[in-house]
Amino acid sequence: MKERDKQQTAGDQCAKCGACTAVCPVYQVTGRESLTARGRLHLLNRLTNPASPTFGKIVSACLLCGACLDVCPRKIDTLTPLIRAREQLPLSARHRLPGKLAARKTLASPRLLGGLAALRRQLLQHLPKTSGLWLKLALLPEDYAPEEARPAPPAGQPSGGPPVVSYFSGCLARYLSPDISAATDFLTRRVSGAPLLIPAEQTCCGLASFSAGSRQEALDLARQNIAAFAGHDLPILTSCASCYSHLRSYAALLADDPQWRRPAEEFSARLREFSRFFLAAGLAPPSAPAAAEEADTLHIFYHDPCHLRFGPEKTMEQPRRLLAAITGAPPLEPADGPHCCGQGGLFHLAHPHLSQQIFAAAVRQLPEPSASHVVTSCSGCLLQWQQGLRRAGFSGRTCHLAVLLAGIIRRRGG
């Protein structure tokens, strides 16, 4: 079936019930029908040549959070037609192409990303913390200590045996926030007695490329990552929720490639989501009394990444159970339930005003001043919360779930 026919089929299946409008973060701040799944499917079904800049802006104004797909009573695949429409857009119709293209190419190039990360570190040494540029560049928490990002010693040293878990770090943990990788390694050593195996050949997961409609680039990155983790059958742990979601899709992404279909299926089957992995491994604090003392001072707000909340596994309970096990108390909950933060990968570059409007709605759910920490396990969400709460003057700490858990266990002598 041709792509155009598939898009029309999805549009014909839509009952126009409006369930998607009730949960769409973009619709909630704009009220525009054309920016809902229902509206886009209608346009895709009716337009004979959807290639104008106006249409390009409409199809780009989607977070791909999956909320519409989750509530659709007919379970229509609302996302695939949209991504296909992005693929088919001519360059002249792609909304804010230069910025998104630069971001994609940077993520897809480990050498370039590593160089920019080194430049960023040098700039931070000379910029005042009141500088707006410092706000954009400083992704590490203000109480970050260099020892939190010390490199893992090689396997075979007295501090650990041969690795039993491999690690897909993702771009943020690898280049800009090494404390996440170090914390994940620390926690893994605690439950397995061995360091992580971290293949140097791994690259960006490809989610940004795939979401932007650059399918070939996404396929190339997928093949690189599958090859990087070949040669052993260790489980593959990742600390980024968005990376995990996209890495799991490699089997579907390469389903039509006879050479890579089986390796992609095997790769996807080896993946482990962060909170589920450490719950199953029995991660626990050094002693129960210390946990009770810590609970008196820690008031943690956990932000649910959309890629876990609306994914097939619906991973919401596990992070909360893990936090309660380590801190001794359940995390704080938003009054109206979980809310999208508005980052959406490249969405915040294409539609910065919409991104900030959606984030503002999420911040209103934050039970401040009681919250001492805001934590999440998605790299994009973490950046959005770190930068947004700094601008808002939040006095607590915003960090990755791994960094919080490792810090608590370290302080208790673990």
N, C-alpha and C positions, 0 to 999 in steps of 0.2 A: 504494500500500500504506500502511495506517495505521501510525503510529509504534509502536503496541503490537504490531502484526503483525511489524514489522521487528525489534523487540527479541526476540520469540519465535523468529523465524527464526535470529537469531544464537545464541540459546541452544540451539536444536536442532542447529545445525551443530557446536557444541563437542563434541569427542571426550572431554573430561574427562581428557586425558593428563597434565596438570599441568606442562607446559613453562613456562607463565606463572608458576607459583609459584616456580620456580627462579631467576627473574630479577627478581621484583617487590620493589622496595626496602621497601615497606610490609610485605609478608608476611615478609620476612627479619628484621624487628625485632619483629613482633607474633605471627607464627605463626597468624594467624586466616584461615581459609579464606574467610570472607565478604568479606575485603578483597582477594581476588585477582580477576583477570578471570574465571576460571572460576566462582568463587563468586558474583560479581555477576550474571553472565549467567544463572546458575541461578535466582537470586532474581527477576530481571526476567522470566524465563520462567514462574515459578510463582505469583508474587504477583498477586492480582487487583486490589488497590488499594494499590500501593506509595507511600503518602503519609504514613507515620508519621515522627516525629522520629528514631526509631531507624534507619529506612531512609535518611532524609536524611543522617544521620551516616555511614552506610556508603558512600553514593555520593559523599560529599564527601571521603572518605579515600583519594583517588587522586591521584597526582602528574601523571597524564596524560603520563608520560615516554615512552610508546610501546614500552617494553621487551617487554611481553607481545605486542603486535602484531608485533614484529620476529621473535620466536621461534615464533609460532604456526604449526604445520605445515600448517594449513588456511587460513592467512592470513585469519582472521576479523577483521573490523573490530570490535575490542573497545572502542574509544573512543567511537564515535558513539552507540551505545545508552546509554552512561553519561552523555554530555553531554545527550542527549535526556531522560533520566530527570531530570537536574537541572533542565532547562527546565520539566518538567511538575510538579515539586514545588510544593505550596502554600507560601506564605511561612512559615506556622507550622511547616513541617517542615524548613526549610532550616537547616543547622547553622551556628551563630555568624553569623547573617545580618548583624547591625548592623556588625560590624567589616569584613566582606568588602564590604558595600554601600558603606561609607564609602571604602574603598580604591578600589573601582571608580569611584565618582563623582569622586573626586579625580583619578584617572588620565585620566578622560574629559573633564576640564575644564582646558584649558591655563591659563586665568586663575587658577583656584584653585590649581593646582599651582605656578604661578609665584609666587603670593603666599606659599604655604607655604615654598617654597625661599628666598625673601628673608627670611622670619621665621627660618628655620633658620640662615641665615648670621649674623643679628644675635645669636641665642642663643649660637652658638658663640664669639662674641667675649667673652662674659661667663661662660661655664661653665668650671670646672676640668676638665682632661683626665681626671681620675680619676673624674669624675661618671658615673653609669650612663646618664644622659640624653645626655651627650656621646658615649658609646659608641654609642648608638642613632642619633644625628644625624650624627656625623662619618663620612661615607662617603668623603671624599677621603683619599688616602694622607697620612701624617704629613709626608713630605718634599715634599708638593705645593707648587709655587711659582705665584703668580698669573700669571706670564708664560706658563705652560703652557696657560692657558685664555684667552689673548688672542683677541679676536674676529678672524675672518678679514677682511682688507681687501676692499672691494668689487671685483668683477671689472672689469678695465680699468685698474687701477692698475699701475704698473711692476712690482710683485711678481707679477703673474699676468695671463694673457690671459682670454678668455671661458671660463666653466666648460665642461667636457666631461663631468662626472659630477655627478649630483644626489645628495643625501644625506638619508636618513631617519634621524634621530638617535635616536629612541626617548626615552622620558620621563626615564630616568636621565641620559643624556648631555646632554640639553637643559636640564634644570633642576637636577639635584643634583650631577652630576660633569661639569662642562663641560670638564675636561681630556681626556675621551674624544673629544668633538667636535673640540677643537683639535688633538689628536694625529692624528685621522683626516684632518683638513684638511691638516695638515703632510705626512703621508705621500702624500696625493693630489697635492699640489703637486709633491712630489719626483718622482713617476712621470709626471705629466701636464703640469707647468708651469703649472697653473691652479688656482684655488681651487674649492671645492665650491659648488654651487648648493643652498642650503638654504631650501626654501619655508617661509615663516612660518606658512602655513595648516595645516601638518600637525599631527596630533594623535596620541593614543595608538593603537597598532596595533589594539587591541581584543581581544587575547588573553585578558586577565583577564575581560572581559565574556563572551566566548564560552565560556571554560572554566567560568564560574559558571552557565551556562545562561541568560544574558541575551542571547538571540540578536538581538533587535531593536536593542539598544544596540550590539552588535558590528557589525551591518549598517550602522547610521548612521555609526559611526567609519570603517568601510571606505570608504563613499562619500565621506566628507570627505577621506580621504587620497588616494583616486584623483583627486578633483577638484583637490587641492593640487598634484599632480604632472602635471596635464594641461597642454597648451599647448606641450610640447616632447617630444622622444623620447630624451632622455639616459638612459643607464643609471642605475638607482637603487641606490646603495650603502648598506648599513646595517651598523653596527658591533655590533649586538645579535643574537645567534644566535636567541633566542626570537622577537624581532620578525620576523626574516627568515623563520622557519618559518611564522609566522601570516600575514604579508603574502603569501607564496606561495599561501596557501589562499584568497585573495580570489576567485579564479576559480571555485572550487568553492562558496564561500559565496554568491556572487551568480549562480550558474548558472541559477536559475529566474527571474531578474529580466531581462526583455527589454531594458530600458533600460540596465542596468549590466553585463550579461554580457560584452559585447565589451570595454568599457573595463577591466573587471576582468582579463580574459585578457591584454590588452596590458600592463597594469600589472604583473602577475605575471611576464610574460616579460622585463621590463626589470630585474628585481631581481638584485643581485649580492651574494653572500656575501663577508664581509670577507677571509678568508684566500685564497680562490680568486681574488678580484679582484686582490689585490696580488701573488700568485704569478704570475698571467698577465701582470701589468703589469711584472714584472721588478724589483720592489723589492729593492734591494741596499744594503749599507753603503758608506760612502765609500771604504774601502780594506781589502784582505784582511789585511794585517799587524795592523791594529787589532782585527780580528775575532778573531784568535788570542789577543791579549792579553786581550780581554774575556772570552773563554771560560774563562780561568783563574779568574775571580772570580764569574762568573754561573753559578748552578746553578738552573735554572728548572723548576718543576713546572707542567705544563699540565693544567688540568682540562677534560675533554670535556663540553660541554653536551649534555644528553640530546636536545635538539631537533636537534642536528647528528648525534649519534651514531646515532640511530634514524630519522632522516629518510630520505626516498627517495634522497638524494644520498650518504649515509654519509660526511659530511665529518669525517674523523679524520686522514688523512695530511697534508692541506694545511697545517693550523696547525703541525704539527711540522716540515714542510719549510721553512715560512716562518721559524720560530724558528731552525732550524739555519743558514739562509742568512744571517741577520742577526747571530746570536751566535757562529757558528762551531762550535757543538756541539749535539747533539740534546737535547731536554728530558728531564728525569728521568721515569721511568715508574713508576706504582704497581705494587706486587708482584703483586696479583691482578687487574690490569686496571682500566679506568675504572669509576667508581662514581658513582651519583647523589648530589648534595649535599643533597637533601631540601628545597630551597626551594620549588619547584613553584608559583611565582606566589602565588595566594591560599591555597595549601595550608598554608604556614607560619603563616598567621593562624588558620585553622580548626583546625589540629592542631599547635600549637607543640611539644608534647612529642615527637610522632612525628618532626617535622621535625628536632629536635635529635638524636634517636637515629640517624636516617639519616645526618646530618652527621657524627656521632661515628665512624660506620663508615668514612666517606670520609676523615676526618682520620687514622685509623689507617693509611691507605695512603700518607700523606705521608712521603717519605723525609727527615724532619728528623733531625739538624740540618744535613744537607747542602744542603737547599733554601734558596736566598737569595730567591727570588721564587715566588709562586703567581700564575698568570695564567689568564685565561679570556676568552671573548668574549660571554658571556651576562650581561645586567644582573642577573637574579635570582641566578644562581650567584655573581656577583661580590659582591653584598651579603651572601650567606650566608657566603662565605669571609672577607670582610673583618671582619664582626662576630664570627664564630665564632673566627677565629684571634686576634683582639684579646683575646677572653675567655681564650683558651688561652695567651696570652703569647708568641705567635710573634714572633721577632725580625726576620724578613725583611719583605719588602714584598709586599702583595697588590694587584694592579692589573689593569687591562684590557690585553689584548694590544696594542692600538693605542698605549697610553701607554708600555708597555715598549719597543716597537720605535722609537717616535719619540724617546724619551729616549736610547736607545743611539746612534741616528744623529746626534742633536744633539750629544752628547758627543764624537763623532768629527769634528765640524765639518761635518756634512752639512746 
